[in-house]
Amino acid sequence: MSPTAHIQRLSGYLRIPPSLEISPDHPFSRPTLRHPDFSPNNILIGSSNDIVGIIDWQHAMVQPLCLCAGIPRHFQNWGDPVSETLTKPEIELPENFDNLNQYEQSAAQETMRKGLVHFTTLNHESHARSF
């Protein structure tokens, strides 16, 4: 993946933390390096049985500690066809948004928020291990 793609994803990710409602000085908000496939297959062991390297960093990212175990259930959007394909979701509310009742407006906003968070974090349930 090119550095430009990483920069674009990081820029998108940086739009999420304000909506997480976690104080910047809270321990769970500290930046943490996450290796999404940290497993024995990606740990290199030397002849003295010490760790000499870790490989497979292409999907590594920096996230607040609170997100390092994957997308919290509250933010998951599995079941939505757009989210499951990691296609960039629509970022516009329905045209008839002003005519919807309060419950329908809240549902439309929540669907859009979940899709954006799910897409931006680019996590899969199968990659929920943290480094």
Backbone as JSON, one array per atom type, in Angstrom:
{
  "sequence": "MSPTAHIQRLSGYLRIPPSLEISPDHPFSRPTLRHPDFSPNNILIGSSNDIVGIIDWQHAMVQPLCLCAGIPRHFQNWGDPVSETLTKPEIELPENFDNLNQYEQSAAQETMRKGLVHFTTLNHESHARSF",
  "N": [[0.85, -1.16, 0.0], [0.52, 2.22, -0.75], [2.24, 5.09, 0.68], [0.63, 7.34, 0.49], [-1.98, 6.32, 0.54], [-2.07, 5.36, 3.19], [-1.84, 7.79, 4.55], [-4.23, 9.04, 3.74], [-6.1, 7.31, 4.93], [-5.44, 7.63, 7.64], [-6.03, 10.35, 7.94], [-8.79, 10.25, 7.55], [-9.47, 8.66, 9.72], [-8.8, 10.34, 11.84], [-10.96, 11.99, 12.01], [-12.81, 10.67, 13.51], [-12.34, 10.37, 16.45], [-13.45, 12.69, 17.95], [-16.17, 12.04, 18.12], [-16.27, 9.88, 19.78], [-16.51, 10.4, 22.43], [-14.6, 10.27, 24.47], [-12.49, 11.52, 26.8], [-9.61, 13.46, 25.96], [-7.5, 13.22, 27.77], [-7.92, 10.82, 28.99], [-6.83, 7.53, 29.86], [-7.56, 5.53, 27.98], [-7.6, 6.86, 25.58], [-5.1, 7.21, 24.58], [-2.68, 7.18, 21.95], [-2.06, 4.16, 20.23], [-0.13, 1.6, 18.82], [-1.35, -0.74, 16.58], [-1.24, -4.01, 15.52], [-2.88, -5.8, 13.27], [-2.78, -8.52, 12.73], [-1.38, -10.02, 14.64], [0.23, -12.73, 15.39], [1.53, -16.06, 16.09], [2.63, -16.88, 13.62], [3.66, -14.57, 12.55], [5.76, -13.75, 14.08], [9.16, -13.62, 14.44], [11.58, -15.85, 15.58], [14.72, -16.1, 17.14], [17.83, -18.06, 17.23], [18.4, -18.27, 19.93], [15.98, -18.43, 21.1], [14.76, -15.94, 21.33], [12.77, -13.06, 20.53], [13.23, -11.81, 17.38], [12.15, -10.35, 15.41], [9.17, -8.91, 13.94], [6.75, -9.48, 11.55], [4.64, -8.62, 8.66], [3.27, -6.06, 8.58], [1.59, -4.5, 7.0], [-1.09, -3.73, 7.42], [-1.07, -2.4, 9.77], [-1.84, 0.08, 12.25], [-2.3, 3.25, 13.93], [-4.21, 3.75, 16.72], [-6.66, 4.95, 19.13], [-6.27, 3.53, 22.36], [-8.68, 2.39, 23.21], [-9.84, 1.34, 20.91], [-8.25, -0.69, 19.97], [-8.77, -3.42, 20.09], [-10.39, -4.01, 18.04], [-13.41, -3.14, 16.25], [-15.6, -1.68, 18.48], [-18.59, -3.26, 19.66], [-20.72, -1.46, 19.69], [-20.11, 0.22, 17.6], [-19.98, -1.38, 15.39], [-21.02, -2.44, 12.17], [-21.84, -4.72, 10.87], [-23.77, -6.68, 8.67], [-24.86, -4.74, 7.19], [-24.88, -4.23, 3.8], [-23.2, -2.37, 2.42], [-21.26, -1.68, 4.38], [-20.12, -4.2, 4.86], [-18.7, -4.73, 2.54], [-16.79, -2.88, 2.73], [-17.08, -0.55, 1.3], [-17.04, 2.89, 0.62], [-19.31, 4.67, 2.55], [-22.45, 6.45, 2.04], [-22.54, 9.9, 2.81], [-24.56, 11.59, 3.29], [-27.65, 12.67, 4.58], [-30.98, 11.27, 4.24], [-33.06, 12.63, 1.59], [-35.61, 13.33, 2.45], [-35.28, 13.88, 5.13], [-35.98, 15.99, 6.92], [-38.71, 15.67, 7.05], [-39.09, 13.37, 8.43], [-40.02, 11.6, 11.45], [-38.86, 12.07, 14.87], [-37.74, 9.66, 15.82], [-37.21, 8.26, 13.41], [-35.41, 10.04, 12.23], [-33.29, 9.89, 14.07], [-32.6, 7.18, 13.7], [-31.74, 7.22, 11.01], [-29.51, 8.92, 11.21], [-27.92, 7.4, 12.95], [-27.46, 5.09, 11.43], [-25.93, 6.17, 9.33], [-23.72, 7.13, 10.81], [-22.68, 4.73, 11.94], [-21.95, 3.37, 9.6], [-19.94, 5.08, 8.6], [-18.01, 5.03, 10.69], [-17.4, 2.3, 10.77], [-16.37, 1.91, 8.17], [-14.18, 3.7, 8.19], [-12.47, 2.77, 10.21], [-11.69, 0.35, 9.17], [-11.59, -2.32, 10.09], [-11.9, -5.84, 10.61], [-13.89, -8.43, 11.98], [-12.41, -10.75, 12.11], [-9.86, -9.87, 12.48], [-9.34, -9.02, 15.09], [-7.39, -9.07, 17.02], [-5.04, -7.5, 19.15], [-1.97, -5.61, 19.22]],
  "CA": [[0.0, 0.0, 0.0], [1.35, 3.42, -0.86], [2.16, 6.0, 1.83], [-0.52, 8.24, 0.3], [-3.18, 5.63, 1.03], [-2.01, 5.38, 4.65], [-2.12, 9.17, 4.99], [-5.66, 9.27, 3.55], [-6.84, 6.57, 5.96], [-5.2, 8.28, 8.92], [-6.81, 11.59, 7.93], [-10.19, 9.86, 7.78], [-9.58, 8.17, 11.09], [-8.7, 11.44, 12.78], [-12.27, 12.63, 12.14], [-13.65, 9.86, 14.39], [-12.24, 10.51, 17.9], [-14.36, 13.61, 18.65], [-17.49, 11.45, 18.36], [-16.15, 8.75, 20.69], [-16.82, 10.91, 23.76], [-13.57, 9.89, 25.43], [-11.66, 12.68, 27.08], [-8.24, 13.29, 25.44], [-6.55, 12.86, 28.82], [-8.27, 9.5, 29.52], [-5.84, 6.52, 29.43], [-8.01, 4.78, 26.81], [-7.5, 7.65, 24.35], [-3.71, 7.35, 24.15], [-2.38, 6.51, 20.68], [-1.49, 2.83, 20.4], [0.14, 0.9, 17.57], [-2.11, -1.99, 16.5], [-0.9, -4.97, 14.47], [-4.14, -6.55, 13.21], [-2.58, -9.95, 12.55], [-0.29, -10.39, 15.54], [0.06, -14.16, 15.68], [2.83, -16.76, 16.05], [3.16, -16.93, 12.25], [4.28, -13.29, 12.19], [6.82, -13.46, 15.04], [10.39, -14.32, 14.1], [12.31, -16.27, 16.77], [16.12, -16.38, 16.88], [18.37, -19.34, 17.71], [18.39, -18.26, 21.4], [14.56, -18.35, 21.47], [14.33, -14.57, 21.6], [12.07, -12.46, 19.41], [14.16, -11.01, 16.59], [11.41, -9.52, 14.47], [7.73, -9.09, 13.73], [6.47, -9.18, 10.14], [3.25, -8.46, 8.22], [2.83, -4.79, 9.13], [0.92, -3.67, 6.02], [-2.38, -3.2, 7.88], [-0.9, -1.81, 11.1], [-2.35, 1.45, 12.36], [-2.3, 3.87, 15.25], [-5.58, 3.98, 17.16], [-6.76, 5.08, 20.59], [-6.24, 2.23, 23.03], [-10.03, 1.83, 23.33], [-10.23, 0.69, 19.67], [-7.23, -1.64, 19.52], [-9.26, -4.8, 20.05], [-11.34, -4.09, 16.93], [-14.52, -2.19, 16.33], [-16.52, -2.03, 19.58], [-19.91, -3.68, 19.16], [-21.57, -0.29, 19.49], [-19.76, 0.86, 16.34], [-19.97, -2.34, 14.29], [-22.12, -2.3, 11.23], [-21.97, -5.94, 10.09], [-25.16, -6.88, 8.28], [-25.12, -3.71, 6.19], [-24.11, -4.63, 2.61], [-22.14, -1.4, 2.11], [-20.2, -1.83, 5.38], [-19.45, -5.49, 4.73], [-17.76, -4.69, 1.41], [-15.89, -1.76, 3.04], [-17.29, 0.51, 0.32], [-17.26, 4.16, 1.31], [-20.75, 4.88, 2.68], [-23.0, 7.78, 1.75], [-22.39, 10.79, 3.96], [-25.67, 12.54, 3.24], [-28.89, 12.18, 5.15], [-32.02, 11.14, 3.21], [-33.65, 13.89, 1.13], [-36.81, 13.62, 3.24], [-34.89, 13.84, 6.54], [-36.75, 16.97, 7.71], [-40.09, 15.21, 7.17], [-39.13, 12.17, 9.26], [-40.22, 11.85, 12.88], [-37.6, 12.09, 15.62], [-37.18, 8.3, 15.85], [-36.68, 7.96, 12.08], [-34.22, 10.87, 12.05], [-32.22, 9.29, 14.87], [-32.19, 5.94, 13.04], [-30.99, 7.58, 9.8], [-28.21, 9.44, 11.66], [-27.16, 6.29, 13.52], [-27.03, 4.23, 10.31], [-24.85, 6.87, 8.65], [-22.58, 7.15, 11.71], [-22.1, 3.39, 12.03], [-21.29, 3.08, 8.34], [-18.71, 5.86, 8.51], [-17.04, 4.52, 11.66], [-17.01, 0.97, 10.32], [-15.52, 2.06, 6.99], [-12.96, 4.42, 8.51], [-11.55, 1.96, 11.01], [-11.22, -0.74, 8.31], [-11.34, -3.54, 10.86], [-12.77, -7.0, 10.41], [-13.96, -9.22, 13.21], [-11.37, -11.76, 12.12], [-8.6, -9.22, 12.81], [-9.61, -8.3, 16.33], [-6.29, -9.18, 17.99], [-4.26, -6.25, 19.25], [-0.53, -5.7, 19.51]],
  "C": [[0.9, 1.23, 0.0], [1.23, 4.28, 0.4], [0.97, 6.95, 1.72], [-1.8, 7.6, 0.81], [-3.21, 5.59, 2.55], [-2.36, 6.77, 5.19], [-3.61, 9.47, 4.84], [-6.47, 8.55, 4.62], [-6.65, 7.2, 7.33], [-5.99, 9.57, 9.01], [-8.28, 11.3, 8.18], [-10.41, 9.41, 9.2], [-9.58, 9.31, 12.1], [-10.01, 12.22, 12.92], [-13.16, 11.89, 13.12], [-13.55, 10.21, 15.87], [-13.16, 11.53, 18.56], [-15.73, 13.0, 18.94], [-17.44, 10.26, 19.32], [-16.47, 9.13, 22.13], [-15.86, 10.39, 24.83], [-12.66, 11.09, 25.59], [-10.23, 12.45, 26.57], [-7.22, 12.9, 26.51], [-6.88, 11.5, 29.48], [-7.25, 8.48, 29.02], [-6.26, 5.73, 28.18], [-7.9, 5.57, 25.51], [-6.07, 7.76, 23.85], [-3.46, 6.6, 22.85], [-1.64, 5.2, 20.92], [-1.29, 2.19, 19.03], [-0.56, -0.45, 17.6], [-1.67, -2.8, 15.29], [-2.1, -5.9, 14.35], [-3.99, -8.06, 13.01], [-1.39, -10.42, 13.38], [-0.52, -11.82, 15.99], [1.42, -14.83, 15.61], [3.45, -16.81, 14.65], [3.91, -15.66, 11.86], [5.36, -12.85, 13.18], [8.04, -14.29, 14.68], [11.19, -14.59, 15.37], [13.75, -16.61, 16.38], [16.57, -17.7, 17.48], [18.41, -19.41, 19.24], [16.97, -18.15, 21.95], [14.13, -16.95, 21.89], [13.64, -14.02, 20.35], [13.05, -11.54, 18.67], [13.43, -10.14, 15.56], [9.93, -9.85, 14.44], [7.47, -8.65, 12.29], [4.99, -8.96, 9.9], [2.62, -7.19, 8.79], [1.94, -3.98, 8.19], [-0.43, -3.1, 6.47], [-2.3, -2.6, 9.28], [-1.4, -0.37, 11.1], [-2.2, 1.95, 13.79], [-3.75, 4.2, 15.57], [-5.56, 4.33, 18.64], [-6.8, 3.67, 21.19], [-7.62, 1.58, 23.06], [-10.49, 1.13, 22.05], [-9.28, -0.42, 19.22], [-7.7, -3.08, 19.47], [-10.24, -4.99, 18.91], [-12.44, -3.08, 17.13], [-15.4, -2.59, 17.52], [-17.9, -2.36, 19.02], [-20.82, -2.49, 18.87], [-21.33, 0.36, 18.14], [-19.79, -0.1, 15.15], [-21.19, -2.14, 13.42], [-22.22, -3.53, 10.33], [-23.45, -6.18, 9.83], [-25.59, -5.84, 7.26], [-24.27, -4.03, 4.97], [-22.98, -3.66, 2.26], [-20.98, -1.56, 3.08], [-19.43, -3.13, 5.19], [-18.47, -5.53, 3.57], [-16.71, -3.6, 1.61], [-15.91, -0.71, 1.93], [-17.58, 1.79, 1.09], [-18.76, 4.45, 1.36], [-21.16, 6.3, 2.27], [-22.84, 8.64, 3.0], [-23.44, 11.9, 3.92], [-26.89, 11.87, 3.86], [-29.93, 12.06, 4.04], [-32.62, 12.49, 2.85], [-34.85, 14.3, 1.97], [-36.54, 13.68, 4.74], [-35.74, 14.78, 7.4], [-38.2, 16.54, 7.91], [-40.23, 13.96, 8.02], [-39.42, 12.54, 10.71], [-38.88, 11.72, 13.6], [-36.94, 10.71, 15.66], [-36.53, 7.95, 14.51], [-35.43, 8.79, 11.78], [-33.03, 10.29, 12.82], [-31.71, 8.01, 14.22], [-31.35, 6.23, 11.8], [-29.59, 8.1, 10.18], [-27.33, 8.32, 12.2], [-26.64, 5.36, 12.43], [-25.86, 4.87, 9.58], [-23.59, 6.86, 9.52], [-21.89, 5.79, 11.78], [-21.37, 3.03, 10.74], [-19.97, 3.8, 8.19], [-17.64, 5.33, 9.46], [-16.51, 3.17, 11.2], [-16.04, 1.07, 9.15], [-14.17, 2.66, 7.36], [-11.98, 3.57, 9.31], [-11.0, 0.78, 10.25], [-10.83, -1.99, 9.08], [-12.31, -4.62, 10.44], [-12.78, -7.78, 11.72], [-12.86, -10.27, 13.26], [-9.99, -11.2, 12.46], [-8.72, -8.44, 14.11], [-8.53, -8.45, 17.38], [-5.49, -7.9, 18.01], [-2.81, -6.55, 19.57], [-0.27, -4.99, 20.81]]
}
